Amino acid sequence: VDVQNQLGLIGTAATVAAGSDTAAAAAAGGAAAAVEWHAALEDSVVQHFPGNNMINCMCHNTSNLYRMRSSAVARVSDDFYPRLPASHTAHVSACAFNGCFMGAIVVPDWDMFHSKHPRALLHATARMISGGPVYVSDKPNHHDPALLARLALPSGLLLPPLLPGRPTRDCLFKDPCGDGRTLLKVWNRNRLGGVVAVFNLQV
């Protein structure tokens, strides 16, 4: 706890959570052992991170999804890959579509991004409509303040979405990354009204 305070740590990400099933099966513990593992994880987070700041990552199996007693935030996609240009459009699309299912169970996390990156505006816009946490993984003193300022009103007021971001109906059974014509539209609501973000993800 002293190290947490010295470093200013306020939360944690529990990654490869779905691996608990595999490890438990190898030890003949099965899903029951995975349930105990997740309970122990959440108990530890409650003890060491007041406010229960945990992101469940790689947790799309039901042993995790249905056992989240005190943690509510879960990654809904693969990671943000800053050095893999082909990944960015697929990342945003996967987050939006996975949010249709996952958003009924958890607060969707669309992962971190870099504010100084060729696709930073795409990722910042996606995170703002997502209804989940918005956070960057920039190197210290390597931020784009102008981009980050666009996430708030000029007064500094934030208008966070109230729901998980989901594709509009006309996008649901389309391929917004590869059919050559569909724009991905993600809708949400904030306390002032409805919001729609439109993305051209065609490659």
Order of alpha helices (4+ residues) and beta strands (2+ residues): alpha-beta-alpha-alpha-beta-alpha-beta-alpha-beta-alpha-alpha-beta-beta-beta
